[in-house]
Amino acid sequence: MMDERFLARFFHVYFAPSDRKTLPQVCSVWRDVLYSSPRFWTGLAMVARCRELRGATVESRRRFYNSVHVRGMDTVVLSGAASDDDALELVRQLSAPAARRIHSLSLRCCAVTDRGLESLLAHMQGLFQLSLSGCNEVTEAGLWACLSPRIVSLGIADCINIADEAVGAVAQLLPSLYEFSLQAYHVTDAALGYFSPKQSATLSILRLHSCWELTNHGVVNIVHSLPNLTVLSLSGCSKITDDGVELVAENLPKLRSLDISWCPRITDAALEYIACDLTQLEELTLDRCVHITDIGVGYISTMLSLNALYLRWCSQVRDFGLQHLCGMRNLQTLSLAGCPLLTSSGLSSLIQLRHLRELELTNCPGASQELFDYLREHLPRCLVIE
């Protein structure tokens, strides 16, 4: 257990990256082996909790940041920064070689201003993924000032100063953008007008969460400017109607994943449009679409390409709808969590879905322990979530 060649293979084969976090504490030999190659830390992020770091000694902070450099980690999360000083501390502590290796930066609940964000992005010259969540001091002017063309993935959520102009900055400054996620309550249809066909060559994933002011007019802008989207989420965009879904279905034929959860105006008619036109769709999320009935489920059941379907809290789906689903032989993931009208008899028919790998039945009044045992017996390769 002290041979370095054996340990390198032992750690790589038998431990997931998340399991390796504590192994360097066993002894210096294990630490040296684990710190010798970035491959041991692929998929892990360095989380800098600013409140804890402010209370640590200078030497402790130095060791913390040095471990990032030694392990070659490429993802940093800055959490709870109280001011730009915390961001500038990260800039000071990360050496230039370590900073160049950082590919992904996430700021969570940080009071960092435009100046602090600009300093971070200027220091991390290899950065191509950026996420801002709960950063209420960052403004649209700050995004115009610091967004770099090398960024291909951008996420913005719960930043109160972000609205239409931020989307304009994204559209103008990020020509290679592949993935864009936005949660902003005050974004309007006009924001989506900033996108143009020049983004269609690169932008493949668009997630618009809880953009309450978006209407079908915004959907028109999306489908005309971004016809090559493969992933689209309009979750929580509560003004979207069946007509908006029809626009999506008719104009985005390459979609593989569609999320229209928490859209209360969606009815069975939207599902008919989806079933008729989105022939390559693999994943469909309809959580909290409370007007969907067994008729709509019947439309969905004709989609042979679909392998993941989420119907959480669809309160009008009944056992008859499940009979339609039982014909979907390629379905691998199904969620019926919180569907109150499903009975144990109807749910037991799901054993016909032989390729099912995950079935979620939490908060289903009709489910019992006997049903769970029955499903696990007849679907031994399926994870049944109670």
Disulfide bonds with the S-S distance in Angstrom:
none
